[in-house]
Amino acid sequence: MLGERLARAFAGRKVLELRGGDSRWTAAFADRAAQVTTHELVGEDFALPDFGRRHDALFAASWWSQVPAECLDAYVCSKRSPRWRRGL
C-alpha cells in the first residue's frame, strides 16, 4: 500500500533520494519516476553536493533517522535557501 502511494507520488518526477541505509523503498517508485538520483550520506557530513541537474522531488525516509536530533533544525533551515527552492 505505501509502495503504491510512493509510486503514484513520484510518477514522472525527477527524484533525489537521500539514503541512510538500504534502498528498499527505491524499488517501489523507481520504475515510475522519470529519474532517480540516490545519494548516500555517510558519517556526519550532511552537505549536499551540486548534482548539476534539477530534481523536483525529494525522498529521505531512512535518512532522517541518521541525522542527530541536534542537527535537524540547522539542516532543514539551510534547505530554505534560494538554491534549494530553485531545485536540487
For each residue, the residues with C-beta under 8 A, 3 or more apart:
1: 4 5
2: 5 6 28
3: 6 7 25 28 29
4: 1 7 8 28
5: 1 2 8 9
6: 2 3 9 10 25 28 29 59
7: 3 4 10 11 28 29 31 32
8: 4 5 11 32
9: 5 6 13 29 57
10: 6 7 13 15 29 32 33 57 59
11: 7 8 29 32 33
12: 32 33 34
13: 9 10 33 34 56 57
14: 33 34 35 37 53 54 55 56 57
15: 10 29 33 35 36 37 55 57 58 59
16: 37 39 51 55 57 58 59 88
17: 23 26 36 37 38 39 58 59 60
18: 39 41 48 58 59 60 63
19: 22 23 38 39 40 41 62 63
20: 40 41 60 62 63 64 65 66 67
21: 62 63 66
22: 19 62
23: 17 19 26 27 38
24: 27 28
25: 3 6 28 29 59 61 62
26: 17 23 29 30 36 38 59
27: 23 24 30
28: 2 3 4 6 7 24 25
29: 3 6 7 9 10 11 15 25 26 32 33 36 59
30: 26 27 33 36
31: 7
32: 7 8 10 11 12 29
33: 10 11 12 13 14 15 29 30 36 57
34: 12 13 14
35: 14 15 55
36: 15 17 26 29 30 33
37: 14 15 16 17 51 53 55
38: 17 19 23 26
39: 16 17 18 19 48 49 51
40: 19 20
41: 18 19 20 45 46 63 66
42: 45
43:
44: 68
45: 41 42
46: 41 67 71 75
47:
48: 18 39 51 88
49: 39
50:
51: 16 37 39 48 55 88
52:
53: 14 37
54: 14 86 87 88
55: 14 15 16 35 37 51 58 87 88
56: 13 14 87
57: 9 10 13 14 15 16 33
58: 15 16 17 18 55 88
59: 6 10 15 16 17 18 25 26 29
60: 17 18 20 63 64
61: 25 64
62: 19 20 21 22 25 65 66
63: 18 19 20 21 41 60 66 67
64: 20 60 61 67 72
65: 20 62
66: 20 21 41 62 63
67: 20 46 63 64 71 72 75
68: 44 71 72
69: 72
70:
71: 46 67 68 74 75
72: 64 67 68 69 75 76
73: 76 77
74: 71 77 78
75: 46 67 71 72 78 79
76: 72 73 79 80
77: 73 74 80
78: 74 75 81 84
79: 75 76 84
80: 76 77 84 85
81: 78 84 85
82: 85 86
83: 86
84: 78 79 80 81 88
85: 80 81 82
86: 54 82 83
87: 54 55 56
88: 16 48 51 54 55 58 84
